[in-house]
Amino acid sequence: MSGTVISIDAGSGSFDAYLATPPIGSGPGLLLLDELGQHEHVRTAAEESAAEGYVALAFNLRSTEESRALDDIDAALAALRVRSEVSGKLATLGYGTGGLLAVLAAARLKIDAAIAYYPVGLDAQLDEASAVRCPILFHFAENDQRLTAAGREKIRAAFASADSAQFFVYRGAAHGFSDRKRDSYDRISAQIARSRSIGLLRTYLGPRYDLNAMWERHGDCEFAMRDVDATMATMVDEPYVNHIPTLTGGIGKRELYRFYKHHFIPGLPKDTKMVPISRTIGPDAVVDEVLFCFTHDQEVDFLLPGIAPSGKRVEVPLVVIIQFRGDKVAHEHIYWDSASALVQVGALDPKGLPTTGIDTARKAIDEKSIPSNGLMASWKESAAKD
């Protein structure tokens, strides 16, 4: 933890809160509200939010008594507004009881957006739903015993007329799914929910990063400059890269630096070319679909480990999912058609196997260039059934 503890004065006495600031030193304000007893989780969330560009303030609820809790929230929001680090708007984000209070704060106090994770008791306090004028996002757990499916539907119905209300239910997840310290922690659901939360905050509060330019810069460092230090400078302190088919890459700065320096960058053939097919840009991620083209005149151990140079031209469809944290690359998941690559270098005989060689790349570029269903023996038979 690298934040600081500050004291906030409220009507019923002062209380401590944990403040985490973004690397650039300023940003929109985000107030994080915990569930009673889940103090470490909300501080960790504050640190992660700061890395995304927010001045994050987290405090432990002193009481579940509603008026006192909202007084504390009002005081915390006031403390955020006057801080020099806070530029622009404010939002609340809460978990469980904190989720309920985040919604009530949106109804009664001046905030610009609200996010509620599995808000306990909200289904019984919906008389103020119409007073919520700011964008609001709900994260529900499918198997939440404290907020049932019927309760979720009541909440959805109460906010049905709100154009900027969003609702997500995480299948198989239970109450507390975003807290790493709980048995109910669900890593995938937590990641998806976090990305959706960042999307709402980016849209209505900022900061807005040019992910396209950031990703282009990262790629230039790798493929044009072939500069390991410059590449690592575009990434967070502890990034990771995972090439899914071959399990190559690295986890953490030290291992990934070694991978880039001794394997990836020197392993790129001189005529390596990336041909773009499509690009999708989200609030905190980019998905690239490309052709990875090269002459196999040296061992490319991250892509074809153990395969001796064949001298053949290779074109491989490849998809990269890039996750950003603030203005840095956090991690990359890279998928490609490994069987197609092996066929093209002569390491795999496609006869009798459901795979092809370079035709895979050609069809990715032009869907009409290669007939569909050529590997399906039953395809011709089904024509007579139409």
SEROPA-635642 format. One record per residue (C-alpha): residue in one letter; x, y, z. Coordinates in Angstrom, 2 decimals, always signed. Layout:
! SEROPA-635642
{r A; u X; v Y; w Z}
...
***
This chain:
! SEROPA-635642
{r M; u +0.00; v +0.00; w +0.00}
{r S; u +1.38; v +3.40; w -0.97}
{r G; u -1.52; v +5.67; w +0.02}
{r T; u -1.87; v +7.85; w +3.09}
{r V; u -4.33; v +8.03; w +5.97}
{r I; u -6.11; v +11.34; w +6.39}
{r S; u -8.55; v +12.58; w +9.03}
{r I; u -12.02; v +13.79; w +8.06}
{r D; u -14.24; v +15.90; w +10.30}
{r A; u -17.92; v +14.93; w +10.41}
{r G; u -20.86; v +16.04; w +12.53}
{r S; u -20.47; v +13.06; w +14.88}
{r G; u -16.70; v +13.36; w +15.22}
{r S; u -13.69; v +12.79; w +13.03}
{r F; u -12.75; v +9.53; w +11.30}
{r D; u -9.79; v +8.25; w +9.29}
{r A; u -9.85; v +7.54; w +5.57}
{r Y; u -7.33; v +6.05; w +3.17}
{r L; u -6.29; v +8.25; w +0.24}
{r A; u -4.58; v +6.92; w -2.89}
{r T; u -3.57; v +9.25; w -5.71}
{r P; u -2.83; v +8.45; w -9.37}
{r P; u +0.73; v +8.43; w -10.76}
{r I; u +0.17; v +11.77; w -12.53}
{r G; u -0.86; v +13.31; w -9.20}
{r S; u -4.42; v +14.34; w -10.00}
{r G; u -7.69; v +13.07; w -11.42}
{r P; u -11.44; v +12.71; w -10.81}
{r G; u -12.49; v +11.76; w -7.28}
{r L; u -13.77; v +8.31; w -6.32}
{r L; u -15.19; v +7.47; w -2.90}
{r L; u -15.07; v +3.76; w -2.02}
{r L; u -17.42; v +2.31; w +0.61}
{r D; u -16.77; v -1.05; w +2.23}
{r E; u -18.87; v -3.68; w +3.89}
{r L; u -18.44; v -3.76; w +7.64}
{r G; u -15.32; v -5.77; w +8.42}
{r Q; u -13.98; v -5.83; w +4.85}
{r H; u -11.45; v -3.05; w +5.31}
{r E; u -8.44; v -4.44; w +3.43}
{r H; u -10.52; v -5.04; w +0.31}
{r V; u -11.64; v -1.44; w -0.02}
{r R; u -8.09; v -0.15; w +0.49}
{r T; u -6.83; v -2.46; w -2.24}
{r A; u -9.64; v -1.20; w -4.47}
{r A; u -8.49; v +2.36; w -3.75}
{r E; u -4.94; v +1.54; w -4.85}
{r E; u -6.20; v -0.10; w -8.05}
{r S; u -8.47; v +2.86; w -8.75}
{r A; u -5.58; v +5.28; w -8.30}
{r A; u -3.59; v +3.30; w -10.88}
{r E; u -6.50; v +3.88; w -13.27}
{r G; u -6.26; v +7.65; w -12.82}
{r Y; u -8.60; v +8.39; w -9.88}
{r V; u -8.04; v +10.15; w -6.58}
{r A; u -9.51; v +7.36; w -4.48}
{r L; u -10.69; v +7.76; w -0.90}
{r A; u -11.73; v +4.71; w +1.13}
{r F; u -13.02; v +4.59; w +4.66}
{r N; u -14.45; v +1.96; w +6.95}
{r L; u -18.13; v +2.41; w +7.75}
{r R; u -18.43; v +3.32; w +11.42}
{r S; u -22.06; v +2.36; w +11.57}
{r T; u -24.83; v +0.83; w +9.50}
{r E; u -27.20; v +3.44; w +10.92}
{r E; u -28.22; v +5.14; w +7.69}
{r S; u -28.29; v +8.83; w +8.61}
{r R; u -24.92; v +8.66; w +10.36}
{r A; u -23.34; v +6.73; w +7.48}
{r L; u -24.62; v +9.23; w +4.93}
{r D; u -23.33; v +12.11; w +7.06}
{r D; u -19.90; v +10.47; w +6.95}
{r I; u -20.17; v +10.01; w +3.17}
{r D; u -21.16; v +13.65; w +2.74}
{r A; u -18.16; v +14.71; w +4.83}
{r A; u -15.85; v +12.44; w +2.81}
{r L; u -17.13; v +13.84; w -0.48}
{r A; u -16.61; v +17.37; w +0.83}
{r A; u -13.05; v +16.44; w +1.81}
{r L; u -12.42; v +15.15; w -1.71}
{r R; u -13.83; v +18.26; w -3.38}
{r V; u -11.41; v +20.61; w -1.64}
{r R; u -8.28; v +18.56; w -2.25}
{r S; u -5.91; v +20.00; w -4.83}
{r E; u -5.40; v +16.56; w -6.37}
{r V; u -9.05; v +16.26; w -7.37}
{r S; u -9.81; v +17.65; w -10.80}
{r G; u -13.33; v +17.38; w -12.09}
{r K; u -16.17; v +15.13; w -11.00}
{r L; u -16.88; v +12.71; w -8.13}
{r A; u -18.36; v +9.21; w -7.97}
{r T; u -19.17; v +6.66; w -5.29}
{r L; u -18.45; v +2.93; w -5.48}
{r G; u -19.62; v +0.57; w -2.77}
{r Y; u -19.76; v -3.12; w -1.85}
{r G; u -22.61; v -4.82; w -0.01}
{r T; u -23.85; v -2.35; w +2.59}
{r G; u -21.50; v +0.14; w +0.97}
{r G; u -23.25; v -0.55; w -2.33}
{r L; u -26.59; v +0.35; w -0.77}
{r L; u -25.08; v +3.57; w +0.60}
{r A; u -23.51; v +4.42; w -2.77}
{r V; u -27.01; v +4.36; w -4.26}
{r L; u -28.53; v +6.39; w -1.42}
{r A; u -25.73; v +8.90; w -1.79}
{r A; u -26.63; v +9.20; w -5.47}
{r A; u -30.22; v +9.95; w -4.45}
{r R; u -29.47; v +12.45; w -1.68}
{r L; u -26.05; v +13.97; w -2.32}
{r K; u -24.32; v +15.68; w -5.21}
{r I; u -22.29; v +13.10; w -7.14}
{r D; u -21.74; v +12.44; w -10.83}
{r A; u -21.91; v +8.62; w -10.98}
{r A; u -22.47; v +5.64; w -8.70}
{r I; u -21.47; v +1.97; w -8.79}
{r A; u -23.03; v -0.65; w -6.50}
{r Y; u -21.70; v -4.17; w -6.00}
{r Y; u -24.35; v -6.56; w -4.62}
{r P; u -26.10; v -3.77; w -2.63}
{r V; u -27.56; v -5.41; w +0.46}
{r G; u -31.04; v -4.19; w +1.42}
{r L; u -31.57; v -1.93; w -1.57}
{r D; u -34.56; v -3.96; w -2.75}
{r A; u -36.36; v -2.84; w +0.43}
{r Q; u -35.41; v +0.85; w +0.03}
{r L; u -36.43; v +1.75; w -3.50}
{r D; u -38.66; v +4.71; w -2.72}
{r E; u -35.77; v +7.05; w -3.55}
{r A; u -34.84; v +5.43; w -6.87}
{r S; u -36.47; v +8.23; w -8.86}
{r A; u -34.23; v +10.76; w -7.10}
{r V; u -31.10; v +9.21; w -8.64}
{r R; u -30.24; v +11.44; w -11.60}
{r C; u -26.65; v +10.40; w -12.24}
{r P; u -25.43; v +7.37; w -14.23}
{r I; u -25.50; v +4.24; w -12.08}
{r L; u -24.13; v +0.72; w -12.50}
{r F; u -25.19; v -2.41; w -10.61}
{r H; u -23.12; v -5.59; w -10.23}
{r F; u -25.24; v -8.52; w -8.97}
{r A; u -24.14; v -12.02; w -7.97}
{r E; u -26.39; v -14.77; w -9.33}
{r N; u -26.05; v -16.88; w -6.16}
{r D; u -26.32; v -14.05; w -3.65}
{r Q; u -28.31; v -15.25; w -0.65}
{r R; u -28.53; v -11.70; w +0.69}
{r L; u -29.93; v -10.24; w -2.52}
{r T; u -32.12; v -12.79; w -4.29}
{r A; u -33.21; v -12.89; w -7.91}
{r A; u -36.56; v -11.41; w -6.88}
{r G; u -34.78; v -8.56; w -5.12}
{r R; u -32.62; v -7.91; w -8.16}
{r E; u -35.68; v -7.69; w -10.38}
{r K; u -37.28; v -5.19; w -8.01}
{r I; u -34.19; v -3.01; w -8.30}
{r R; u -34.12; v -3.33; w -12.07}
{r A; u -37.82; v -2.38; w -12.29}
{r A; u -37.34; v +0.63; w -10.01}
{r F; u -34.56; v +1.98; w -12.25}
{r A; u -36.12; v +0.88; w -15.56}
{r S; u -36.88; v +4.44; w -16.64}
{r A; u -33.33; v +5.64; w -16.00}
{r D; u -31.56; v +5.78; w -19.37}
{r S; u -28.10; v +5.64; w -17.82}
{r A; u -28.71; v +2.71; w -15.42}
{r Q; u -26.82; v -0.50; w -16.19}
{r F; u -27.37; v -3.95; w -14.66}
{r F; u -25.12; v -7.00; w -14.79}
{r V; u -25.60; v -10.40; w -13.18}
{r Y; u -22.50; v -12.60; w -12.79}
{r R; u -23.45; v -16.22; w -13.34}
{r G; u -22.27; v -18.64; w -10.69}
{r A; u -20.93; v -15.83; w -8.52}
{r A; u -21.82; v -15.33; w -4.86}
{r H; u -21.97; v -12.34; w -2.55}
{r G; u -18.51; v -10.82; w -2.14}
{r F; u -17.19; v -12.14; w -5.45}
{r S; u -14.86; v -9.15; w -5.92}
{r D; u -13.01; v -9.55; w -2.59}
{r R; u -9.80; v -11.58; w -2.90}
{r K; u -9.84; v -12.42; w +0.82}
{r R; u -13.23; v -14.14; w +0.72}
{r D; u -13.99; v -17.74; w -0.11}
{r S; u -16.59; v -16.40; w -2.54}
{r Y; u -13.94; v -14.57; w -4.60}
{r D; u -14.49; v -15.16; w -8.31}
{r R; u -11.49; v -13.88; w -10.26}
{r I; u -13.12; v -13.80; w -13.69}
{r S; u -16.33; v -12.13; w -12.49}
{r A; u -14.27; v -9.61; w -10.53}
{r Q; u -12.16; v -8.76; w -13.59}
{r I; u -15.18; v -8.30; w -15.84}
{r A; u -16.99; v -6.18; w -13.23}
{r R; u -13.91; v -4.02; w -12.72}
{r S; u -13.61; v -3.40; w -16.46}
{r R; u -17.29; v -2.42; w -16.66}
{r S; u -16.86; v -0.08; w -13.72}
{r I; u -13.88; v +1.58; w -15.39}
{r G; u -16.01; v +1.95; w -18.52}
{r L; u -18.69; v +3.90; w -16.64}
{r L; u -16.15; v +6.07; w -14.85}
{r R; u -14.20; v +6.82; w -18.02}
{r T; u -17.39; v +7.82; w -19.84}
{r Y; u -18.83; v +10.15; w -17.21}
{r L; u -15.80; v +11.30; w -15.19}
{r G; u -12.71; v +10.64; w -17.28}
{r P; u -9.79; v +10.52; w -17.50}
{r R; u -9.85; v +9.46; w -21.13}
{r Y; u -6.74; v +7.81; w -22.51}
{r D; u -5.86; v +7.31; w -26.16}
{r L; u -5.50; v +3.55; w -25.99}
{r N; u -4.98; v +3.32; w -29.72}
{r A; u -1.94; v +5.61; w -29.59}
{r M; u -0.61; v +3.87; w -26.49}
{r W; u -0.85; v +0.44; w -28.15}
{r E; u +0.74; v +1.74; w -31.36}
{r R; u +3.64; v +3.10; w -29.31}
{r H; u +4.10; v -0.25; w -27.57}
{r G; u +4.11; v -2.06; w -30.92}
{r D; u +6.62; v +0.37; w -32.42}
{r C; u +9.00; v -0.27; w -29.51}
{r E; u +8.77; v -4.02; w -30.11}
{r F; u +8.68; v -4.36; w -33.88}
{r A; u +10.19; v -1.16; w -35.33}
{r M; u +12.69; v -0.01; w -32.70}
{r R; u +13.22; v -3.50; w -31.22}
{r D; u +14.10; v -1.76; w -27.97}
{r V; u +13.50; v -3.79; w -24.81}
{r D; u +13.80; v -0.88; w -22.37}
{r A; u +11.45; v +1.30; w -24.41}
{r T; u +8.97; v -1.58; w -24.62}
{r M; u +9.00; v -2.12; w -20.85}
{r A; u +8.55; v +1.61; w -20.27}
{r T; u +5.10; v +1.38; w -21.88}
{r M; u +3.99; v -1.22; w -19.31}
{r V; u +3.02; v -1.24; w -15.63}
{r D; u +5.55; v -2.21; w -12.98}
{r E; u +4.40; v -5.84; w -12.85}
{r P; u +3.03; v -6.74; w -16.29}
{r Y; u +2.58; v -10.10; w -17.91}
{r V; u +2.36; v -11.54; w -21.41}
{r N; u +0.84; v -14.94; w -22.13}
{r H; u +1.11; v -16.55; w -25.57}
{r I; u -1.74; v -19.00; w -25.09}
{r P; u -0.82; v -21.79; w -27.59}
{r T; u +2.81; v -22.18; w -26.47}
{r L; u +2.68; v -20.84; w -22.88}
{r T; u +5.51; v -18.45; w -23.66}
{r G; u +5.85; v -14.93; w -22.31}
{r G; u +6.54; v -13.78; w -18.79}
{r I; u +4.96; v -12.80; w -15.48}
{r G; u +6.39; v -9.80; w -13.69}
{r K; u +8.89; v -7.19; w -14.78}
{r R; u +12.05; v -9.28; w -14.38}
{r E; u +10.81; v -12.38; w -16.20}
{r L; u +9.13; v -10.40; w -18.98}
{r Y; u +12.25; v -8.29; w -19.53}
{r R; u +14.25; v -11.49; w -19.94}
{r F; u +11.65; v -12.85; w -22.39}
{r Y; u +11.68; v -9.71; w -24.52}
{r K; u +15.48; v -9.36; w -24.46}
{r H; u +16.56; v -12.94; w -25.15}
{r H; u +13.59; v -14.51; w -26.92}
{r F; u +10.85; v -12.31; w -28.37}
{r I; u +12.71; v -9.37; w -29.93}
{r P; u +15.74; v -11.33; w -31.21}
{r G; u +13.35; v -14.11; w -32.26}
{r L; u +11.52; v -11.85; w -34.73}
{r P; u +12.66; v -12.59; w -38.30}
{r K; u +13.90; v -9.49; w -40.12}
{r D; u +10.97; v -9.46; w -42.54}
{r T; u +8.31; v -9.76; w -39.85}
{r K; u +5.15; v -7.93; w -40.85}
{r M; u +1.88; v -7.38; w -39.01}
{r V; u -1.12; v -7.02; w -41.31}
{r P; u -4.13; v -5.51; w -39.49}
{r I; u -7.54; v -7.12; w -39.94}
{r S; u -9.63; v -5.46; w -37.23}
{r R; u -9.27; v -3.50; w -34.01}
{r T; u -11.78; v -3.05; w -31.19}
{r I; u -11.15; v -0.42; w -28.51}
{r G; u -12.90; v -0.48; w -25.14}
{r P; u -12.54; v +1.70; w -22.04}
{r D; u -9.54; v -0.21; w -20.73}
{r A; u -8.69; v -2.78; w -23.40}
{r V; u -7.83; v -3.17; w -27.08}
{r V; u -8.46; v -6.29; w -29.15}
{r D; u -6.35; v -6.63; w -32.29}
{r E; u -6.92; v -9.17; w -35.06}
{r V; u -3.88; v -9.38; w -37.33}
{r L; u -1.87; v -11.60; w -39.64}
{r F; u +1.59; v -12.33; w -38.30}
{r C; u +3.74; v -12.78; w -41.42}
{r F; u +7.41; v -13.77; w -41.65}
{r T; u +9.95; v -15.99; w -43.36}
{r H; u +10.92; v -18.89; w -41.14}
{r D; u +14.66; v -18.33; w -41.60}
{r Q; u +15.52; v -18.62; w -37.90}
{r E; u +14.03; v -20.36; w -34.89}
{r V; u +11.05; v -18.37; w -33.62}
{r D; u +11.02; v -19.96; w -30.20}
{r F; u +8.09; v -18.03; w -28.74}
{r L; u +5.83; v -19.08; w -31.64}
{r L; u +7.34; v -22.36; w -32.89}
{r P; u +9.59; v -23.56; w -30.06}
{r G; u +11.91; v -26.40; w -31.02}
{r I; u +11.12; v -26.16; w -34.75}
{r A; u +14.23; v -25.70; w -36.90}
{r P; u +14.15; v -22.96; w -39.55}
{r S; u +12.35; v -24.18; w -42.67}
{r G; u +12.95; v -21.16; w -44.90}
{r K; u +9.22; v -21.08; w -45.70}
{r R; u +6.90; v -18.09; w -45.72}
{r V; u +4.39; v -18.15; w -42.87}
{r E; u +1.16; v -16.20; w -42.39}
{r V; u -0.68; v -16.83; w -39.14}
{r P; u -4.00; v -15.33; w -37.98}
{r L; u -3.41; v -13.90; w -34.52}
{r V; u -5.57; v -12.17; w -31.89}
{r V; u -4.17; v -10.00; w -29.09}
{r I; u -6.21; v -8.85; w -26.08}
{r I; u -4.42; v -5.96; w -24.39}
{r Q; u -5.48; v -4.81; w -20.95}
{r F; u -4.47; v -1.33; w -19.82}
{r R; u -4.17; v +0.10; w -16.34}
{r G; u -4.36; v +3.84; w -16.65}
{r D; u -1.96; v +4.82; w -19.43}
{r K; u +0.17; v +1.65; w -19.31}
{r V; u -0.13; v -1.83; w -20.75}
{r A; u -0.94; v -4.24; w -17.90}
{r H; u -1.06; v -7.54; w -19.74}
{r E; u -1.47; v -9.22; w -23.10}
{r H; u -3.20; v -12.48; w -24.02}
{r I; u -2.15; v -13.63; w -27.50}
{r Y; u -3.92; v -16.40; w -29.43}
{r W; u -3.04; v -17.83; w -32.85}
{r D; u -3.75; v -20.78; w -35.10}
{r S; u -0.84; v -22.97; w -34.02}
{r A; u -1.82; v -25.90; w -36.24}
{r S; u -1.83; v -23.68; w -39.32}
{r A; u +1.67; v -22.42; w -38.47}
{r L; u +2.97; v -25.96; w -38.02}
{r V; u +1.49; v -27.03; w -41.37}
{r Q; u +3.11; v -24.07; w -43.13}
{r V; u +6.62; v -24.88; w -41.85}
{r G; u +6.21; v -28.59; w -42.67}
{r A; u +6.12; v -29.77; w -39.06}
{r L; u +2.54; v -31.10; w -39.27}
{r D; u +0.89; v -33.16; w -42.01}
{r P; u -2.68; v -31.85; w -42.36}
{r K; u -3.92; v -35.02; w -44.07}
{r G; u -6.81; v -36.43; w -42.09}
{r L; u -6.70; v -33.55; w -39.58}
{r P; u -9.21; v -30.69; w -39.19}
{r T; u -6.67; v -27.99; w -40.08}
{r T; u -5.24; v -26.19; w -43.10}
{r G; u -2.14; v -24.16; w -43.85}
{r I; u -1.99; v -20.68; w -45.34}
{r D; u -5.63; v -20.87; w -46.43}
{r T; u -6.52; v -19.99; w -42.85}
{r A; u -4.78; v -16.63; w -43.26}
{r R; u -6.24; v -16.01; w -46.71}
{r K; u -9.80; v -16.56; w -45.52}
{r A; u -9.21; v -14.27; w -42.53}
{r I; u -8.35; v -11.46; w -44.97}
{r D; u -11.07; v -12.24; w -47.54}
{r E; u -13.90; v -14.52; w -46.39}
{r K; u -14.86; v -15.28; w -50.02}
{r S; u -11.38; v -16.34; w -51.13}
{r I; u -11.66; v -19.87; w -49.73}
{r P; u -14.89; v -21.91; w -49.71}
{r S; u -16.35; v -22.62; w -46.30}
{r N; u -16.77; v -26.11; w -44.82}
{r G; u -14.18; v -27.81; w -47.03}
{r L; u -12.98; v -29.98; w -44.16}
{r M; u -16.50; v -31.23; w -43.39}
{r A; u -17.11; v -34.48; w -45.25}
{r S; u -20.83; v -34.19; w -44.61}
{r W; u -21.11; v -30.73; w -46.16}
{r K; u -21.85; v -32.03; w -49.67}
{r E; u -24.42; v -34.47; w -48.28}
{r S; u -26.41; v -31.75; w -46.52}
{r A; u -26.97; v -29.93; w -49.82}
{r A; u -29.52; v -32.58; w -50.81}
{r K; u -31.43; v -32.01; w -47.56}
{r D; u -32.21; v -28.35; w -48.24}
***
